[in-house]
Amino acid sequence: MSFKLVTLLVIVLGVLAVAQLVRLYELSSKLRNRREEDITTRDNKLNANLLLVFMFAFYGFFLYLMATYGWTGRGDAASKHGVETDWLLNLNFGIIFAIFFLTNTLLFGFAWKYVKKPGVKAYFYPHNNKLELIWTVVPASVLTVIIILGLKSWNDVTGDSGKESIKVELFSKQFDWTARYAGQDNILGKFDYKLTTQENELALLTSATLDSAIKYMEFGKADSTLMGIKLLESKLNNPKNMFIPEDREKMEVDLDRKTRLLRLLYQMKARHNAKLDASTYDDIIQKDTLHLVVNKEYEVSFRAKDVIHSAYFLHLRSQMNTVPGLTTRMKFTPTITTKEMRERRNDPKFNYVLMCNKICGGAHYKMKMIVVIDSPAQYKAWLKSKSTFKDDFLKAPVAPAPTEAPADSVKMAKL
């Protein structure tokens, strides 16, 4: 017989035994002509003493957990502002714990001290203006201090970064992260969602990506189920093609959307300043690991493609929502390298990690990115080994345009 089965049987038998004891108590009360609502002085004293015992056991268990698992279990903060954030969090915990012990001591202590006694009538004390004022003003004052300190920390994290800060962008989508480094000029290139293609996932804006997006819109891609404008027009205008009304309507709507988007792309191309391409071409795109250099300030921008995500750096004590259609930003300065943190924790497998802290879909649990904090020499060597966006984009193979739609069905693009 397995241990789990034995445990289950013990629990079931215990519940049955308790039920029988309760039933026995009810029968004995009936034999003594005692009503259920009649509570004896002995029972009152027993309950009062048990409440006092429970209070000390409760405190003892709480202190045991704190001693065993630590103050909060967060470990050392690995960023400059993280130290201040931990101090503020510890202040909050200190206030919470003080109130926790005070209120519970009053609760259980009063239940023990003022237990019902024979011949003693309870004193009716409905209201006291001074007490009302005290427990309104004191919590309000404490909360005011906490909120002011919190706003100061928040402004420090989201305020303007220094001129020497390194610019990085994090692009989120279900269910991964993509990092973009600003390159040699430390200027992140511009982007526009209308330029999103298979080769330009981050929708970066250059003369080449504009031409690619226009070609993609006009002709589509051979390795894609999306049809370009030319093929859509050919299909719709060919008298030999017979469509049911619903399919024709979908194709016409798709053609109208793509035609309007194509006009916008041509307008963007006419206004585009090719001199700005250099700021985009030297950007570095990184998908597997986010590398940071120690003791350097970072200004991090965030974008989202699909739904709201949340960039959560546990060890850097930083978090920021990423919102579709909106760029958010924050700054931080890493202070402990990955190697140093592994030595502190005595864990050679430790890694910093970027996680999504919003439930963003079915595979939310695996939306992670390893973060490596390097020494200056390590970071410089790593950065030197990476190719730029210009190298990656211009060297990417271009698939030919399709000449026919998929034979089984016409799949519409929703842009």
C-alpha positions in Angstrom: 0.0 0.0 0.0 1.5 3.3 -1.1 2.2 6.2 1.3 -0.3 8.5 -0.4 -3.1 5.9 0.0 -2.3 5.4 3.7 -2.2 9.2 4.3 -5.6 9.6 2.5 -7.1 6.8 4.7 -5.8 8.4 7.9 -7.3 11.8 6.9 -10.7 10.2 6.1 -10.8 8.2 9.3 -9.8 11.3 11.2 -12.7 13.3 9.7 -15.1 10.5 10.5 -13.8 10.3 14.1 -14.3 14.1 14.6 -17.8 13.9 13.1 -18.7 11.1 15.6 -17.3 13.1 18.5 -19.4 16.1 17.5 -22.4 13.9 17.3 -21.7 12.4 20.7 -21.4 15.9 22.2 -24.8 16.9 20.7 -26.4 13.8 22.2 -24.9 14.4 25.7 -26.1 18.0 25.6 -29.7 16.8 24.9 -29.5 14.4 27.8 -28.5 17.3 30.1 -31.3 19.4 28.7 -28.7 22.0 27.5 -29.5 24.1 24.5 -27.0 24.6 21.7 -26.8 28.4 22.3 -26.0 28.0 26.0 -22.3 28.6 26.5 -20.8 27.8 29.9 -18.3 29.9 31.7 -15.8 27.0 31.4 -16.2 27.0 27.6 -15.7 30.8 27.4 -12.4 30.6 29.5 -11.2 27.6 27.4 -11.8 29.5 24.1 -10.1 32.6 25.5 -7.0 30.6 26.6 -6.9 28.8 23.3 -7.0 32.2 21.4 -4.0 33.3 23.4 -2.1 30.1 22.7 -3.0 30.4 19.0 -1.6 34.0 19.0 1.8 32.9 20.3 1.9 29.8 18.0 1.0 32.1 15.1 3.8 34.5 15.8 6.3 31.7 16.4 5.4 30.1 13.0 5.7 33.5 11.3 9.1 34.2 12.8 10.3 30.7 11.9 9.3 31.3 8.2 11.2 34.6 8.2 14.3 33.0 9.7 14.2 30.0 7.3 13.4 31.8 4.0 14.8 35.2 4.6 13.4 38.7 4.6 11.9 38.5 1.1 14.0 36.0 -0.8 15.0 38.5 -3.5 18.7 38.3 -3.2 21.1 41.3 -3.8 19.9 44.1 -6.1 22.0 44.2 -9.2 21.4 47.8 -10.2 22.0 51.2 -8.8 18.4 52.2 -8.3 17.6 48.6 -7.1 19.3 49.4 -3.8 17.0 52.3 -3.2 14.0 50.2 -4.3 14.9 47.5 -1.8 15.2 50.1 1.0 11.7 51.5 0.1 10.3 47.9 0.0 11.9 47.1 3.4 10.4 50.3 4.9 7.0 49.1 3.7 7.5 45.7 5.2 8.7 47.2 8.5 5.5 49.3 8.7 3.4 46.3 7.7 5.0 44.0 10.3 4.6 46.5 13.1 0.9 46.9 12.3 0.6 43.1 11.9 1.9 42.5 15.4 0.1 45.4 17.0 -3.4 44.6 15.6 -3.2 40.9 16.2 -1.9 41.4 19.7 -4.9 43.7 20.4 -7.3 41.3 18.7 -6.3 38.1 20.6 -5.3 40.0 23.8 -8.7 41.7 24.2 -10.5 38.4 23.4 -8.5 36.8 26.3 -8.8 39.7 28.8 -12.4 40.6 28.3 -13.9 37.1 28.2 -17.4 36.9 29.4 -17.7 36.5 33.1 -20.7 35.7 35.3 -22.4 38.9 36.6 -20.2 41.3 34.6 -22.1 43.4 32.0 -20.4 44.5 28.8 -19.7 48.2 28.6 -21.3 49.9 25.6 -18.8 52.3 24.0 -20.1 53.2 20.5 -18.0 56.2 19.5 -15.0 58.4 20.3 -14.0 61.4 18.0 -10.4 61.4 19.2 -9.9 57.7 18.3 -11.6 58.2 15.0 -9.2 61.1 14.3 -6.1 59.1 15.3 -6.8 56.0 13.2 -7.6 58.3 10.2 -4.8 60.8 10.4 -2.0 58.3 11.3 -2.6 55.8 8.4 -3.1 58.8 6.0 0.2 60.3 7.1 2.1 57.1 6.8 0.6 56.4 3.3 1.5 60.0 2.3 5.2 59.4 3.2 5.3 56.1 1.3 3.6 57.5 -1.8 6.0 60.5 -1.9 9.1 58.2 -1.6 7.6 55.9 -4.2 7.0 58.7 -6.7 10.5 59.9 -6.1 11.9 56.5 -7.0 9.6 56.2 -10.0 10.7 59.6 -11.3 14.3 58.5 -10.9 13.7 55.4 -13.0 11.7 57.0 -15.7 13.4 60.4 -15.8 15.8 61.7 -18.4 19.0 59.6 -18.8 22.5 61.0 -19.0 24.2 61.9 -22.3 26.5 58.9 -22.0 23.7 56.4 -21.4 23.5 53.4 -23.8 20.3 53.2 -25.9 18.6 49.8 -26.2 15.2 48.9 -27.4 13.2 45.8 -26.4 10.6 44.5 -28.8 8.0 42.1 -27.4 5.6 39.8 -29.1 3.9 36.5 -28.3 6.1 34.9 -27.0 9.6 36.2 -27.2 11.8 39.3 -26.9 14.1 41.0 -29.4 16.7 43.5 -28.4 18.0 46.3 -30.6 21.2 48.2 -29.7 21.8 51.7 -31.0 25.2 50.9 -32.7 28.2 53.2 -32.9 26.3 56.5 -33.0 24.2 55.5 -29.9 21.0 56.6 -31.8 18.2 54.2 -32.3 16.9 54.3 -35.9 13.3 55.3 -36.6 10.5 52.7 -37.2 7.0 52.6 -38.6 4.6 49.7 -38.2 3.7 50.0 -41.9 7.1 48.6 -42.8 6.6 45.3 -41.0 7.6 42.4 -43.3 9.2 39.0 -42.8 12.7 40.5 -43.4 12.0 43.6 -41.2 10.2 42.3 -38.1 10.9 45.5 -36.1 9.6 47.7 -38.9 12.8 49.8 -39.1 12.7 52.8 -41.4 15.3 53.1 -44.2 15.3 53.7 -47.9 15.8 49.9 -48.5 13.0 48.8 -46.1 10.6 51.3 -47.7 11.4 49.8 -51.1 11.0 46.3 -49.7 7.7 47.1 -48.1 6.4 48.7 -51.3 7.4 45.7 -53.3 5.9 43.4 -50.8 2.6 45.2 -50.9 2.5 45.3 -54.7 3.7 41.7 -55.4 3.6 39.7 -52.2 6.1 36.9 -51.4 6.4 33.5 -52.9 6.9 31.9 -49.5 3.9 33.6 -48.0 0.1 33.1 -48.1 -0.3 36.9 -48.5 -1.1 38.0 -52.0 0.1 41.4 -53.4 -2.0 44.0 -55.1 -1.0 42.9 -58.6 -2.1 39.4 -58.1 -5.3 40.4 -56.3 -6.3 42.6 -59.2 -5.4 39.9 -61.7 -7.6 37.4 -59.8 -10.5 39.7 -59.4 -10.5 41.1 -63.0 -10.0 37.7 -64.7 -13.5 36.7 -66.1 -12.4 33.0 -65.9 -12.2 33.1 -62.1 -15.4 32.3 -60.4 -15.8 33.3 -56.7 -18.6 32.9 -54.2 -19.8 36.4 -53.0 -18.2 36.1 -49.6 -14.8 35.3 -51.0 -15.0 38.1 -53.6 -16.0 40.5 -50.9 -13.0 39.5 -48.7 -10.6 39.9 -51.6 -12.0 43.3 -52.5 -11.7 44.5 -48.9 -8.1 43.2 -48.8 -7.3 44.9 -52.0 -8.7 48.2 -50.7 -6.7 48.0 -47.5 -3.5 47.2 -49.3 -4.0 50.0 -51.9 -4.5 52.6 -49.2 -1.5 51.3 -47.3 0.6 51.4 -50.5 -0.3 55.1 -51.0 0.9 55.8 -47.5 4.2 54.0 -48.2 4.8 56.0 -51.3 4.1 59.2 -49.3 6.6 58.1 -46.7 9.2 57.4 -49.4 8.7 60.8 -50.9 9.2 62.5 -47.5 12.0 60.2 -46.3 15.4 61.7 -45.6 18.0 59.1 -46.7 20.6 60.8 -44.4 18.8 59.2 -41.4 19.4 55.7 -42.7 22.9 55.5 -41.1 21.3 55.7 -37.6 19.3 52.6 -38.4 21.8 50.6 -40.4 24.3 50.5 -37.6 21.8 49.1 -35.1 22.4 45.6 -33.8 19.5 43.2 -33.4 19.8 40.4 -30.9 17.2 37.7 -30.3 18.6 35.1 -27.9 20.5 37.0 -25.2 20.5 40.6 -23.9 24.1 41.7 -23.1 24.7 44.6 -20.8 27.9 46.2 -19.5 28.4 46.7 -15.8 28.3 50.3 -14.3 27.0 51.9 -17.4 23.6 53.6 -17.5 21.0 52.2 -20.0 18.0 53.9 -21.4 15.7 51.2 -22.5 12.7 51.7 -24.8 9.9 49.2 -25.2 7.5 48.3 -27.9 4.8 45.6 -28.3 3.5 44.0 -31.5 0.4 42.3 -30.4 -0.8 42.5 -26.8 0.3 44.2 -23.6 3.4 42.5 -22.1 5.6 43.6 -19.2 9.4 43.6 -19.2 10.4 42.4 -15.7 14.1 42.4 -14.6 13.8 40.7 -11.2 17.4 41.2 -10.1 17.7 44.7 -11.5 14.4 45.6 -9.7 13.0 47.0 -12.9 9.6 46.5 -14.6 7.8 48.3 -17.4 4.7 47.5 -19.4 5.1 47.2 -23.2 2.0 48.5 -25.0 1.0 48.1 -28.7 1.0 51.5 -30.4 2.9 53.2 -27.5 6.6 53.4 -26.7 7.5 53.2 -23.0 10.9 53.7 -21.5 13.0 53.5 -18.3 16.6 53.5 -17.3 18.9 51.5 -15.0 22.6 50.9 -14.3 23.8 47.3 -13.7 26.2 47.1 -10.9 27.0 43.3 -10.5 28.3 41.2 -13.4 26.9 37.7 -14.0 30.2 36.2 -12.9 30.2 38.2 -9.6 26.6 37.2 -8.9 27.4 33.6 -9.5 30.2 33.8 -6.9 28.0 35.6 -4.4 25.3 33.0 -4.7 27.7 30.1 -5.0 25.7 29.0 -8.1 27.7 28.5 -11.3 24.5 28.1 -13.3 22.9 31.4 -12.2 21.7 33.7 -14.9 19.9 37.0 -14.9 16.7 36.8 -16.8 14.1 39.1 -18.5 10.6 37.8 -18.1 7.1 38.8 -19.1 5.1 39.8 -16.1 1.7 40.0 -17.8 -0.4 36.9 -18.7 -0.1 37.5 -22.5 -1.4 34.2 -23.8 -1.1 30.4 -23.7 2.7 30.3 -24.0 3.3 33.2 -21.6 5.3 31.0 -19.3 8.1 30.6 -21.8 8.5 34.3 -22.7 12.0 34.7 -21.3 15.3 36.1 -22.4 18.7 35.5 -20.7 20.4 38.6 -19.6 24.2 38.7 -19.3 26.0 41.5 -17.5 29.6 41.7 -18.8 32.7 43.4 -17.7 33.7 46.3 -20.1 36.3 44.1 -21.9 33.8 41.2 -22.3 31.1 43.5 -23.6 33.4 45.2 -26.1 34.5 41.8 -27.5 30.9 40.6 -27.7 29.7 43.8 -29.4 32.5 43.6 -31.9 31.4 40.1 -33.0 27.8 41.2 -33.9 26.7 42.1 -37.3 24.6 45.3 -38.0 21.1 45.6 -39.3 22.5 46.7 -42.6 24.5 43.5 -43.0 21.6 41.3 -42.0 18.9 43.0 -44.0 20.7 43.7 -47.3 22.3 40.2 -47.4 19.0 38.4 -46.7 17.7 36.4 -49.6 14.7 37.9 -51.3 11.9 35.5 -52.3 10.3 36.0 -55.8 6.8 37.3 -56.0 4.0 34.7 -56.4 2.2 34.3 -59.7 -0.7 32.3 -58.4 -2.8 32.2 -55.3 -2.9 29.0 -53.1 -5.0 26.4 -54.9 -7.1 25.3 -52.0 -8.2 28.6 -50.7 -7.6 32.3 -50.8 -6.1 33.5 -47.5 -6.5 37.1 -46.7 -4.0 39.4 -45.1 -5.2 41.5 -42.2 -3.1 44.6 -42.2 
